[in-house]
């Protein structure tokens, strides 16, 4: 597999959740400013609309927060 896996962390309902993202382009994780998740993702499926609107995750490569956008179709 030519690519990179990055582990992200986010708070969901006051619990720390982690998820891995694979990409063939490691620069996406260095220069990216957001992550997009499907609204039926198991990590966020029980969240309220207010919680989803302020969702952020921690990028373990850059040590910075990233916005998380939730969409119907990706």
N, CA, C and O atoms as a GROMACS GRO file, in nm:
protein
  296
    1UNK      N    1   0.083  -0.119   0.000
    1UNK     CA    2   0.000   0.000   0.000
    1UNK      C    3   0.087   0.125   0.000
    1UNK      O    4   0.157   0.152   0.098
    2UNK      N    5   0.084   0.198  -0.105
    2UNK     CA    6   0.158   0.323  -0.112
    2UNK      C    7   0.070   0.434  -0.058
    2UNK      O    8  -0.027   0.474  -0.122
    3UNK      N    9   0.104   0.482   0.058
    3UNK     CA   10   0.025   0.588   0.120
    3UNK      C   11   0.062   0.603   0.265
    3UNK      O   12   0.164   0.553   0.311
    4UNK      N   13  -0.024   0.673   0.336
    4UNK     CA   14   0.001   0.701   0.478
    4UNK      C   15  -0.131   0.689   0.553
    4UNK      O   16  -0.237   0.724   0.501
    5UNK      N   17  -0.123   0.641   0.676
    5UNK     CA   18  -0.239   0.636   0.765
    5UNK      C   19  -0.213   0.733   0.879
    5UNK      O   20  -0.107   0.730   0.941
    6UNK      N   21  -0.310   0.818   0.906
    6UNK     CA   22  -0.298   0.914   1.015
    6UNK      C   23  -0.412   0.890   1.112
    6UNK      O   24  -0.527   0.872   1.072
    7UNK      N   25  -0.380   0.891   1.241
    7UNK     CA   26  -0.482   0.875   1.344
    7UNK      C   27  -0.526   1.012   1.392
    7UNK      O   28  -0.443   1.095   1.428
    8UNK      N   29  -0.657   1.035   1.391
    8UNK     CA   30  -0.716   1.160   1.438
    8UNK      C   31  -0.793   1.132   1.566
    8UNK      O   32  -0.843   1.022   1.586
    9UNK      N   33  -0.802   1.232   1.651
    9UNK     CA   34  -0.877   1.222   1.776
    9UNK      C   35  -0.979   1.334   1.781
    9UNK      O   36  -0.953   1.446   1.736
   10UNK      N   37  -1.096   1.304   1.837
   10UNK     CA   38  -1.198   1.407   1.854
   10UNK      C   39  -1.283   1.375   1.975
   10UNK      O   40  -1.295   1.259   2.015
   11UNK      N   41  -1.341   1.477   2.034
   11UNK     CA   42  -1.432   1.459   2.147
   11UNK      C   43  -1.574   1.446   2.095
   11UNK      O   44  -1.624   1.533   2.023
   12UNK      N   45  -1.638   1.337   2.130
   12UNK     CA   46  -1.776   1.311   2.091
   12UNK      C   47  -1.854   1.281   2.218
   12UNK      O   48  -1.829   1.181   2.284
   13UNK      N   49  -1.947   1.369   2.251
   13UNK     CA   50  -2.028   1.353   2.372
   13UNK      C   51  -1.939   1.333   2.495
   13UNK      O   52  -1.962   1.244   2.577
   14UNK      N   53  -1.838   1.417   2.507
   14UNK     CA   54  -1.743   1.416   2.618
   14UNK      C   55  -1.659   1.289   2.628
   14UNK      O   56  -1.608   1.256   2.735
   15UNK      N   57  -1.646   1.216   2.518
   15UNK     CA   58  -1.561   1.098   2.513
   15UNK      C   59  -1.460   1.115   2.401
   15UNK      O   60  -1.493   1.164   2.293
   16UNK      N   61  -1.336   1.075   2.427
   16UNK     CA   62  -1.231   1.081   2.326
   16UNK      C   63  -1.250   0.965   2.228
   16UNK      O   64  -1.252   0.849   2.269
   17UNK      N   65  -1.262   0.996   2.100
   17UNK     CA   66  -1.277   0.895   1.996
   17UNK      C   67  -1.162   0.910   1.898
   17UNK      O   68  -1.116   1.021   1.872
   18UNK      N   69  -1.116   0.801   1.846
   18UNK     CA   70  -1.009   0.804   1.747
   18UNK      C   71  -1.054   0.738   1.618
   18UNK      O   72  -1.138   0.648   1.619
   19UNK      N   73  -0.998   0.783   1.508
   19UNK     CA   74  -1.026   0.720   1.380
   19UNK      C   75  -0.904   0.735   1.291
   19UNK      O   76  -0.830   0.833   1.302
   20UNK      N   77  -0.884   0.639   1.203
   20UNK     CA   78  -0.771   0.640   1.110
   20UNK      C   79  -0.818   0.680   0.972
   20UNK      O   80  -0.928   0.643   0.928
   21UNK      N   81  -0.734   0.756   0.903
   21UNK     CA   82  -0.763   0.796   0.765
   21UNK      C   83  -0.641   0.759   0.681
   21UNK      O   84  -0.528   0.791   0.716
   22UNK      N   85  -0.666   0.690   0.569
   22UNK     CA   86  -0.559   0.652   0.477
   22UNK      C   87  -0.566   0.742   0.355
   22UNK      O   88  -0.675   0.778   0.309
   23UNK      N   89  -0.451   0.778   0.302
   23UNK     CA   90  -0.445   0.857   0.179
   23UNK      C   91  -0.318   0.823   0.102
   23UNK      O   92  -0.213   0.799   0.163
   24UNK      N   93  -0.326   0.820  -0.031
   24UNK     CA   94  -0.205   0.801  -0.109
   24UNK      C   95  -0.122   0.929  -0.115
   24UNK      O   96  -0.007   0.927  -0.159
   25UNK      N   97  -0.179   1.040  -0.070
   25UNK     CA   98  -0.113   1.171  -0.076
   25UNK      C   99  -0.090   1.226   0.065
   25UNK      O  100  -0.180   1.289   0.120
   26UNK      N  101   0.028   1.204   0.124
   26UNK     CA  102   0.052   1.250   0.261
   26UNK      C  103   0.043   1.401   0.279
   26UNK      O  104   0.020   1.448   0.390
   27UNK      N  105   0.060   1.478   0.172
   27UNK     CA  106   0.053   1.623   0.182
   27UNK      C  107  -0.087   1.672   0.220
   27UNK      O  108  -0.102   1.782   0.271
   28UNK      N  109  -0.188   1.590   0.195
   28UNK     CA  110  -0.325   1.627   0.236
   28UNK      C  111  -0.333   1.645   0.387
   28UNK      O  112  -0.409   1.729   0.436
   29UNK      N  113  -0.257   1.567   0.460
   29UNK     CA  114  -0.262   1.575   0.606
   29UNK      C  115  -0.176   1.688   0.661
   29UNK      O  116  -0.199   1.735   0.772
   30UNK      N  117  -0.078   1.731   0.584
   30UNK     CA  118   0.007   1.841   0.627
   30UNK      C  119  -0.058   1.975   0.594
   30UNK      O  120  -0.053   2.068   0.675
   31UNK      N  121  -0.118   1.985   0.477
   31UNK     CA  122  -0.173   2.112   0.430
   31UNK      C  123  -0.326   2.119   0.439
   31UNK      O  124  -0.383   2.226   0.417
   32UNK      N  125  -0.391   2.010   0.470
   32UNK     CA  126  -0.537   2.008   0.477
   32UNK      C  127  -0.589   2.092   0.592
   32UNK      O  128  -0.523   2.109   0.694
   33UNK      N  129  -0.710   2.145   0.574
   33UNK     CA  130  -0.769   2.231   0.677
   33UNK      C  131  -0.897   2.173   0.735
   33UNK      O  132  -0.952   2.228   0.830
   34UNK      N  133  -0.944   2.062   0.678
   34UNK     CA  134  -1.068   2.003   0.731
   34UNK      C  135  -1.076   1.856   0.694
   34UNK      O  136  -1.001   1.805   0.610
   35UNK      N  137  -1.169   1.789   0.759
   35UNK     CA  138  -1.204   1.651   0.728
   35UNK      C  139  -1.354   1.649   0.702
   35UNK      O  140  -1.430   1.720   0.768
   36UNK      N  141  -1.396   1.569   0.607
   36UNK     CA  142  -1.539   1.554   0.577
   36UNK      C  143  -1.580   1.413   0.614
   36UNK      O  144  -1.516   1.316   0.575
   37UNK      N  145  -1.690   1.402   0.691
   37UNK     CA  146  -1.743   1.272   0.732
   37UNK      C  147  -1.887   1.259   0.684
   37UNK      O  148  -1.960   1.358   0.673
   38UNK      N  149  -1.926   1.137   0.654
   38UNK     CA  150  -2.067   1.112   0.623
   38UNK      C  151  -2.147   1.121   0.752
   38UNK      O  152  -2.099   1.084   0.859
   39UNK      N  153  -2.270   1.170   0.741
   39UNK     CA  154  -2.351   1.191   0.861
   39UNK      C  155  -2.388   1.061   0.931
   39UNK      O  156  -2.424   1.063   1.048
   40UNK      N  157  -2.380   0.947   0.862
   40UNK     CA  158  -2.412   0.820   0.925
   40UNK      C  159  -2.287   0.747   0.977
   40UNK      O  160  -2.294   0.629   1.009
   41UNK      N  161  -2.174   0.818   0.985
   41UNK     CA  162  -2.052   0.760   1.040
   41UNK      C  163  -2.079   0.716   1.184
   41UNK      O  164  -2.140   0.789   1.262
   42UNK      N  165  -2.033   0.598   1.218
   42UNK     CA  166  -2.062   0.541   1.350
   42UNK      C  167  -2.007   0.628   1.464
   42UNK      O  168  -2.062   0.626   1.574
   43UNK      N  169  -1.902   0.703   1.439
   43UNK     CA  170  -1.843   0.788   1.544
   43UNK      C  171  -1.935   0.903   1.582
   43UNK      O  172  -1.941   0.941   1.699
   44UNK      N  173  -2.008   0.958   1.485
   44UNK     CA  174  -2.087   1.079   1.511
   44UNK      C  175  -2.237   1.058   1.501
   44UNK      O  176  -2.313   1.154   1.516
   45UNK      N  177  -2.282   0.938   1.477
   45UNK     CA  178  -2.424   0.915   1.447
   45UNK      C  179  -2.519   0.954   1.560
   45UNK      O  180  -2.635   0.986   1.534
   46UNK      N  181  -2.475   0.952   1.685
   46UNK     CA  182  -2.563   0.985   1.798
   46UNK      C  183  -2.548   1.128   1.847
   46UNK      O  184  -2.604   1.164   1.950
   47UNK      N  185  -2.472   1.209   1.775
   47UNK     CA  186  -2.449   1.348   1.818
   47UNK      C  187  -2.567   1.437   1.782
   47UNK      O  188  -2.639   1.412   1.685
   48UNK      N  189  -2.587   1.541   1.862
   48UNK     CA  190  -2.691   1.639   1.832
   48UNK      C  191  -2.640   1.734   1.724
   48UNK      O  192  -2.520   1.741   1.697
   49UNK      N  193  -2.732   1.806   1.662
   49UNK     CA  194  -2.697   1.901   1.557
   49UNK      C  195  -2.603   2.009   1.610
   49UNK      O  196  -2.510   2.050   1.541
   50UNK      N  197  -2.628   2.056   1.732
   50UNK     CA  198  -2.540   2.158   1.791
   50UNK      C  199  -2.397   2.107   1.807
   50UNK      O  200  -2.302   2.180   1.780
   51UNK      N  201  -2.382   1.983   1.851
   51UNK     CA  202  -2.248   1.926   1.868
   51UNK      C  203  -2.178   1.908   1.733
   51UNK      O  204  -2.057   1.930   1.722
   52UNK      N  205  -2.253   1.868   1.632
   52UNK     CA  206  -2.195   1.846   1.500
   52UNK      C  207  -2.146   1.977   1.439
   52UNK      O  208  -2.045   1.979   1.369
   53UNK      N  209  -2.216   2.087   1.464
   53UNK     CA  210  -2.178   2.215   1.405
   53UNK      C  211  -2.045   2.267   1.460
   53UNK      O  212  -1.981   2.349   1.394
   54UNK      N  213  -2.003   2.223   1.576
   54UNK     CA  214  -1.878   2.269   1.636
   54UNK      C  215  -1.772   2.159   1.642
   54UNK      O  216  -1.682   2.164   1.727
   55UNK      N  217  -1.783   2.063   1.555
   55UNK     CA  218  -1.696   1.946   1.561
   55UNK      C  219  -1.556   1.977   1.508
   55UNK      O  220  -1.539   2.038   1.402
   56UNK      N  221  -1.457   1.934   1.584
   56UNK     CA  222  -1.317   1.950   1.547
   56UNK      C  223  -1.243   1.822   1.581
   56UNK      O  224  -1.284   1.746   1.669
   57UNK      N  225  -1.133   1.799   1.511
   57UNK     CA  226  -1.049   1.684   1.543
   57UNK      C  227  -0.904   1.731   1.554
   57UNK      O  228  -0.869   1.840   1.510
   58UNK      N  229  -0.822   1.648   1.613
   58UNK     CA  230  -0.681   1.679   1.633
   58UNK      C  231  -0.598   1.600   1.533
   58UNK      O  232  -0.606   1.478   1.528
   59UNK      N  233  -0.518   1.672   1.452
   59UNK     CA  234  -0.431   1.611   1.353
   59UNK      C  235  -0.300   1.574   1.422
   59UNK      O  236  -0.227   1.662   1.468
   60UNK      N  237  -0.269   1.446   1.428
   60UNK     CA  238  -0.150   1.400   1.500
   60UNK      C  239  -0.020   1.432   1.428
   60UNK      O  240   0.087   1.426   1.489
   61UNK      N  241  -0.025   1.466   1.300
   61UNK     CA  242   0.096   1.503   1.227
   61UNK      C  243   0.132   1.648   1.251
   61UNK      O  244   0.247   1.680   1.284
   62UNK      N  245   0.035   1.738   1.236
   62UNK     CA  246   0.063   1.881   1.251
   62UNK      C  247   0.044   1.930   1.394
   62UNK      O  248   0.083   2.042   1.427
   63UNK      N  249  -0.016   1.846   1.479
   63UNK     CA  250  -0.045   1.883   1.618
   63UNK      C  251  -0.140   2.002   1.626
   63UNK      O  252  -0.128   2.087   1.714
   64UNK      N  253  -0.234   2.009   1.531
   64UNK     CA  254  -0.331   2.118   1.526
   64UNK      C  255  -0.472   2.063   1.514
   64UNK      O  256  -0.494   1.950   1.472
   65UNK      N  257  -0.567   2.149   1.553
   65UNK     CA  258  -0.707   2.114   1.535
   65UNK      C  259  -0.748   2.136   1.390
   65UNK      O  260  -0.699   2.226   1.323
   66UNK      N  261  -0.840   2.052   1.344
   66UNK     CA  262  -0.897   2.067   1.210
   66UNK      C  263  -1.049   2.066   1.224
   66UNK      O  264  -1.104   2.000   1.312
   67UNK      N  265  -1.115   2.140   1.139
   67UNK     CA  266  -1.261   2.138   1.135
   67UNK      C  267  -1.307   2.005   1.078
   67UNK      O  268  -1.240   1.945   0.994
   68UNK      N  269  -1.423   1.959   1.124
   68UNK     CA  270  -1.486   1.840   1.070
   68UNK      C  271  -1.621   1.882   1.015
   68UNK      O  272  -1.706   1.933   1.088
   69UNK      N  273  -1.641   1.861   0.886
   69UNK     CA  274  -1.768   1.891   0.822
   69UNK      C  275  -1.843   1.761   0.801
   69UNK      O  276  -1.783   1.659   0.766
   70UNK      N  277  -1.973   1.765   0.821
   70UNK     CA  278  -2.057   1.647   0.806
   70UNK      C  279  -2.145   1.667   0.683
   70UNK      O  280  -2.209   1.771   0.669
   71UNK      N  281  -2.148   1.566   0.595
   71UNK     CA  282  -2.222   1.578   0.470
   71UNK      C  283  -2.307   1.453   0.447
   71UNK      O  284  -2.278   1.346   0.501
   72UNK      N  285  -2.411   1.469   0.367
   72UNK     CA  286  -2.496   1.356   0.331
   72UNK      C  287  -2.424   1.260   0.237
   72UNK      O  288  -2.422   1.139   0.260
   73UNK      N  289  -2.365   1.315   0.134
   73UNK     CA  290  -2.296   1.233   0.034
   73UNK      C  291  -2.153   1.281   0.018
   73UNK      O  292  -2.126   1.401   0.013
   74UNK      N  293  -2.063   1.187   0.011
   74UNK     CA  294  -1.922   1.222  -0.009
   74UNK      C  295  -1.875   1.162  -0.138
   74UNK      O  296  -1.759   1.178  -0.176
   0.00000   0.00000   0.00000
